[in-house]
Amino acid sequence: AILAQASSREKHHQHMAGGKGRKRFSHSRRATGAVEPQKRLLGPRYRGFCPLPENFSKAAGAGAPHPGPLEVDRRCLSDISPSEFFDCFVRQRRPVVLATQQPLADLFGLHGASAAWALPGKEGVRAMRDGPAGSSVVAVEWRSTTSEAFGQSDASKRRRSTLSEFCSALEAGSELGYLTTQPIDEDDDGCPVALAAPHLLALLAGARRLRPKLVGALAPVQYNLWFGRAGEGTTSGLHHDFHDNLYVLLRGEKEFRLFSPRCADILRPVGLDQATKPCMHANGLLCYVQDIREDGAPESVLRKWRRQTQASSRGSQSNKSVFGGLNDTDDEED
């Protein structure tokens, strides 16, 4: 729910993340800082962590020094329990950097040759190219020059190739291609039918688990892989994602600039101008359509699930009554 701008650097940058869906911000609105009166109530609805108190300007007085950038908590992944992770960070909407030397092993139980594709430098790219995932077909975004930004074309305009072919292009020094989120089929309720695209599932095939112990009872919605090459660095631009993100940096460097959901009225996501009744939940989830719960679940899906559960429960009770009656009769005859 935190609003983020991320930039990547290094010859090869590659990271994984759970979550899907993002909205861009209007640069013209952000530059002016204009806030329309009818939109002012979105930010104050947020009740999670924010580096500044809501009344900072009044409490500190005019001319008071700004407290400066927030130092994000840094913890060792092996020292934090699922309950502590949820209570101290997820529930409070507080960002955290988790340090580990073997992220795939600690999160997914992926070891040895199965995790070779995440190794730094050419060795990792070669393992990805020559491994089982190499034959998977992926949709790659290509730009004409390095001065162009990625994220300017929709998925239908991406070029399809095998993951092996894309890796070969990166090894040859190309900085024009970027592997990002992939189209995944959805069911009748609009929910993805798979946890990840085929190439990523192939890369995770040796994992002992696909739900990291760190997240406890939380359910991963979707895994994605971002992979490209940028000698001078690139930026994803200011945006917000629909689901919470657990970023796993495998190669290169990445810098995040985080903004509280309380700033949404000033930053002006493009969706605010397109939606008739945008909604900011107390946990910071910003929705542009109606009937979306705080946890991101559509109310229509929840109602369908309840009907199915009730029907299943009635069926179970009916069967229990029938078999219970037979048992009672048998007992009486005995």
C-alpha positions as CSV (number, residue, x, y, z in Angstrom):
1,A,0.0,0.0,0.0
2,I,3.0,2.3,0.3
3,L,3.5,4.5,-2.7
4,A,6.9,3.8,-4.3
5,Q,9.3,5.0,-7.0
6,A,12.0,2.4,-7.7
7,S,15.2,2.7,-9.8
8,S,17.5,-0.1,-10.8
9,R,21.2,0.0,-11.5
10,E,24.0,-2.4,-12.6
11,K,24.7,-4.4,-15.7
12,H,22.0,-7.0,-14.9
13,H,19.3,-6.2,-12.5
14,Q,16.9,-9.0,-11.5
15,H,14.3,-9.2,-8.8
16,M,11.2,-11.1,-7.8
17,A,8.2,-9.8,-6.1
18,G,4.8,-11.0,-4.9
19,G,1.8,-9.0,-5.9
20,K,0.2,-7.5,-9.1
21,G,-1.5,-4.4,-10.4
22,R,0.0,-0.9,-10.4
23,K,-1.2,2.6,-11.1
24,R,0.9,5.4,-12.4
25,F,0.8,9.0,-11.1
26,S,0.1,12.0,-13.1
27,H,3.3,14.0,-13.4
28,S,1.5,17.2,-14.2
29,R,-0.7,17.0,-11.1
30,R,2.3,16.0,-9.0
31,A,4.3,19.0,-10.1
32,T,1.6,21.5,-9.2
33,G,0.6,19.8,-5.9
34,A,-3.0,20.8,-6.6
35,V,-5.6,19.1,-4.5
36,E,-9.3,19.3,-5.5
37,P,-11.6,19.9,-2.5
38,Q,-13.8,16.9,-3.3
39,K,-10.7,14.6,-3.2
40,R,-9.3,15.8,0.1
41,L,-10.7,13.0,2.3
42,L,-8.7,10.1,0.7
43,G,-5.4,10.6,2.6
44,P,-6.8,11.0,6.1
45,R,-8.7,7.7,5.8
46,Y,-5.3,5.9,6.0
47,R,-4.6,4.6,9.6
48,G,-1.3,2.9,9.1
49,F,2.3,3.9,9.7
50,C,3.5,7.3,8.5
51,P,6.9,8.9,9.2
52,L,5.2,12.2,10.0
53,P,2.4,12.7,12.6
54,E,-0.8,13.9,11.1
55,N,-0.6,17.3,12.8
56,F,3.2,17.8,12.5
57,S,3.0,21.2,11.0
58,K,0.7,22.6,13.7
59,A,2.5,20.8,16.6
60,A,6.0,21.9,15.5
61,G,5.0,25.4,14.6
62,A,5.9,27.5,11.5
63,G,9.5,27.3,10.4
64,A,10.2,24.1,12.4
65,P,12.9,21.9,10.8
66,H,11.8,18.9,8.8
67,P,12.7,15.7,10.7
68,G,14.4,14.4,7.5
69,P,14.1,11.1,5.7
70,L,12.9,8.0,7.6
71,E,15.4,5.3,8.4
72,V,13.7,2.1,7.3
73,D,14.1,-0.8,9.8
74,R,16.7,-3.4,8.8
75,R,16.4,-6.9,10.2
76,C,18.1,-10.2,9.6
77,L,15.7,-12.5,7.9
78,S,16.7,-15.5,10.0
79,D,15.9,-13.6,13.2
80,I,12.4,-12.6,12.5
81,S,9.4,-14.8,13.1
82,P,6.2,-14.8,11.0
83,S,4.2,-13.4,13.9
84,E,6.7,-10.6,14.5
85,F,6.8,-9.8,10.8
86,F,3.0,-9.6,10.7
87,D,2.5,-7.6,13.9
88,C,5.4,-5.2,13.6
89,F,5.4,-4.6,9.9
90,V,2.4,-5.9,7.9
91,R,-0.3,-4.9,10.4
92,Q,1.3,-1.5,11.0
93,R,1.9,-0.9,7.2
94,R,5.6,-0.3,8.1
95,P,8.3,-1.0,5.5
96,V,11.3,-3.2,6.4
97,V,14.5,-4.4,4.7
98,L,15.3,-8.0,5.4
99,A,19.0,-9.0,5.0
100,T,20.0,-12.5,3.9
101,Q,22.9,-14.0,1.9
102,Q,20.7,-16.7,0.4
103,P,17.2,-15.3,-0.3
104,L,15.9,-18.2,-2.4
105,A,17.0,-20.8,0.1
106,D,15.6,-18.9,3.1
107,L,12.2,-18.1,1.5
108,F,11.6,-21.0,-0.8
109,G,14.0,-23.8,0.2
110,L,15.7,-23.5,-3.2
111,H,19.3,-24.8,-3.1
112,G,22.2,-25.7,-5.2
113,A,21.7,-26.2,-8.9
114,S,18.0,-25.3,-8.6
115,A,19.0,-21.8,-7.5
116,A,21.9,-21.3,-9.9
117,W,19.8,-19.0,-12.0
118,A,20.0,-16.4,-9.2
119,L,23.8,-16.3,-9.0
120,P,25.5,-12.9,-9.7
121,G,26.9,-12.1,-13.1
122,K,27.1,-14.2,-16.2
123,E,27.0,-17.5,-14.3
124,G,23.4,-16.8,-13.2
125,V,22.3,-15.6,-16.7
126,R,23.8,-18.7,-18.2
127,A,22.0,-21.0,-15.8
128,M,18.7,-19.4,-16.6
129,R,19.4,-19.6,-20.3
130,D,20.4,-23.2,-20.4
131,G,18.0,-24.5,-17.7
132,P,14.5,-26.0,-18.0
133,A,13.0,-22.5,-18.0
134,G,14.9,-21.5,-21.0
135,S,12.4,-23.0,-23.4
136,S,9.5,-21.1,-21.9
137,V,7.9,-18.4,-24.0
138,V,7.9,-14.9,-22.5
139,A,6.6,-11.5,-23.6
140,V,9.4,-9.0,-23.5
141,E,9.0,-5.2,-23.7
142,W,11.5,-3.6,-26.1
143,R,12.4,0.0,-26.6
144,S,14.0,1.7,-29.6
145,T,16.8,3.5,-27.7
146,T,18.2,3.6,-24.2
147,S,16.8,7.1,-23.7
148,E,13.2,5.7,-23.9
149,A,11.5,4.6,-20.7
150,F,10.0,1.2,-20.2
151,G,6.4,0.8,-19.2
152,Q,5.0,2.9,-22.1
153,S,3.4,0.1,-24.0
154,D,0.7,-2.4,-23.1
155,A,1.2,-6.2,-22.9
156,S,-0.3,-6.7,-26.4
157,K,2.6,-4.9,-28.0
158,R,5.4,-6.9,-26.4
159,R,7.4,-9.3,-28.5
160,R,7.4,-13.0,-27.7
161,S,10.5,-15.1,-27.5
162,T,12.0,-17.9,-25.4
163,L,13.6,-17.0,-22.1
164,S,16.8,-18.4,-23.5
165,E,16.7,-16.0,-26.5
166,F,16.2,-13.1,-24.2
167,C,19.1,-14.1,-21.9
168,S,21.3,-14.3,-25.0
169,A,20.4,-10.8,-25.9
170,L,21.4,-9.6,-22.5
171,E,24.6,-11.5,-22.6
172,A,25.4,-9.7,-25.9
173,G,25.0,-6.4,-24.1
174,S,21.6,-5.3,-25.1
175,E,19.9,-2.7,-22.8
176,L,16.7,-2.4,-24.9
177,G,14.7,-5.3,-23.6
178,Y,13.0,-5.8,-20.2
179,L,11.2,-8.8,-18.9
180,T,8.4,-7.8,-16.6
181,T,5.0,-9.1,-15.5
182,Q,3.4,-11.7,-17.8
183,P,-0.2,-12.2,-18.8
184,I,-1.8,-15.0,-16.8
185,D,-5.2,-16.5,-17.5
186,E,-8.0,-15.6,-15.1
187,D,-11.1,-17.5,-14.0
188,D,-14.7,-16.2,-14.2
189,D,-14.1,-14.1,-11.0
190,G,-11.1,-12.4,-12.5
191,C,-8.6,-14.3,-10.2
192,P,-5.4,-15.7,-11.7
193,V,-5.5,-19.4,-12.3
194,A,-1.8,-19.8,-11.6
195,L,0.6,-18.4,-9.0
196,A,3.1,-17.4,-11.7
197,A,3.9,-17.5,-15.4
198,P,5.3,-20.7,-16.8
199,H,8.9,-19.5,-16.9
200,L,8.9,-18.5,-13.3
201,L,7.2,-21.7,-12.2
202,A,10.0,-23.6,-14.0
203,L,12.6,-21.6,-12.2
204,L,10.9,-22.4,-8.9
205,A,10.4,-26.0,-9.7
206,G,12.9,-27.2,-7.2
207,A,11.5,-25.2,-4.3
208,R,10.4,-27.0,-1.1
209,R,7.7,-24.5,-0.6
210,L,6.0,-21.7,-2.5
211,R,4.6,-20.0,0.6
212,P,7.6,-18.6,2.5
213,K,7.5,-19.3,6.2
214,L,8.0,-15.6,6.8
215,V,4.5,-14.7,5.6
216,G,2.8,-17.2,7.9
217,A,-0.9,-17.5,7.1
218,L,-0.8,-14.8,4.4
219,A,-1.4,-16.1,0.9
220,P,0.9,-15.1,-2.0
221,V,-1.3,-13.8,-4.8
222,Q,1.2,-13.8,-7.6
223,Y,4.9,-14.1,-8.3
224,N,6.6,-12.0,-10.9
225,L,10.2,-11.6,-12.3
226,W,11.7,-8.4,-13.5
227,F,14.9,-8.9,-15.5
228,G,16.9,-6.5,-17.7
229,R,20.2,-4.8,-18.2
230,A,21.0,-1.1,-17.6
231,G,24.4,0.4,-17.4
232,E,23.2,3.9,-16.4
233,G,20.2,2.8,-14.3
234,T,16.5,2.9,-15.0
235,T,13.4,3.9,-13.1
236,S,9.9,2.4,-12.8
237,G,8.4,5.8,-12.2
238,L,6.1,6.8,-9.4
239,H,3.3,4.3,-9.0
240,H,1.4,2.2,-6.4
241,D,0.7,-1.5,-6.4
242,F,-2.6,-3.1,-5.6
243,H,-1.1,-5.8,-3.3
244,D,1.6,-5.7,-0.7
245,N,5.0,-6.4,-2.2
246,L,7.8,-8.7,-0.9
247,Y,10.8,-7.7,-3.2
248,V,13.6,-10.1,-3.5
249,L,16.7,-8.5,-5.1
250,L,18.8,-11.2,-6.8
251,R,21.3,-9.2,-8.8
252,G,22.3,-5.5,-9.2
253,E,21.0,-2.7,-7.0
254,K,17.6,-1.1,-6.4
255,E,16.6,2.1,-4.7
256,F,13.1,2.8,-3.4
257,R,11.6,6.1,-2.6
258,L,8.5,5.5,-0.4
259,F,5.6,7.8,0.2
260,S,2.8,7.3,2.7
261,P,-0.7,6.6,1.4
262,R,-1.6,9.8,3.3
263,C,0.1,11.7,0.4
264,A,-2.2,10.3,-2.2
265,D,-4.2,13.6,-2.5
266,I,-1.0,15.5,-3.3
267,L,0.6,12.9,-5.5
268,R,-2.6,12.5,-7.6
269,P,-2.6,9.0,-9.1
270,V,-4.0,9.0,-12.6
271,G,-6.8,6.7,-11.4
272,L,-8.3,9.5,-9.2
273,D,-9.2,11.4,-12.3
274,Q,-10.7,8.4,-14.0
275,A,-12.7,6.9,-11.1
276,T,-16.1,8.1,-10.1
277,K,-15.8,7.0,-6.4
278,P,-12.2,6.2,-5.5
279,C,-11.8,4.6,-2.1
280,M,-8.9,4.6,0.4
281,H,-9.1,1.8,3.0
282,A,-7.7,2.3,6.4
283,N,-4.7,0.0,5.5
284,G,-3.8,2.2,2.6
285,L,-5.3,0.2,-0.2
286,L,-6.4,2.6,-2.9
287,C,-9.2,1.3,-5.1
288,Y,-10.8,2.9,-8.2
289,V,-13.7,0.5,-8.4
290,Q,-16.4,-0.2,-5.9
291,D,-16.9,-3.3,-3.7
292,I,-13.3,-4.1,-3.0
293,R,-12.5,-5.2,0.5
294,E,-9.6,-3.9,2.6
295,D,-7.7,-7.1,1.9
296,G,-8.1,-6.7,-1.9
297,A,-10.8,-9.3,-2.4
298,P,-13.8,-8.4,-4.5
299,E,-17.1,-8.5,-2.6
300,S,-18.7,-10.5,-5.5
301,V,-16.1,-13.3,-5.1
302,L,-16.7,-13.3,-1.3
303,R,-20.5,-13.6,-1.8
304,K,-20.0,-16.5,-4.3
305,W,-17.7,-18.2,-1.8
306,R,-20.3,-17.8,1.0
307,R,-23.1,-19.3,-1.2
308,Q,-20.9,-22.3,-2.1
309,T,-19.9,-22.8,1.5
310,Q,-23.4,-22.6,2.7
311,A,-24.6,-25.1,0.1
312,S,-21.8,-27.4,1.0
313,S,-22.6,-27.1,4.6
314,R,-26.3,-27.9,4.0
315,G,-25.3,-30.9,1.9
316,S,-23.1,-32.2,4.7
317,Q,-25.8,-31.7,7.3
318,S,-28.3,-33.6,5.1
319,N,-25.9,-36.5,4.7
320,K,-25.2,-36.5,8.3
321,S,-28.9,-36.6,9.1
322,V,-29.5,-39.5,6.7
323,F,-26.6,-41.6,8.0
324,G,-27.3,-40.6,11.5
325,G,-30.9,-41.9,11.2
326,L,-29.6,-45.2,9.9
327,N,-27.2,-45.6,12.7
328,D,-29.9,-44.8,15.3
329,T,-32.2,-47.4,13.8
330,D,-29.4,-50.0,13.8
331,D,-28.6,-49.2,17.4
332,E,-32.2,-49.7,18.4
333,E,-32.4,-53.0,16.6
334,D,-29.3,-54.2,18.4
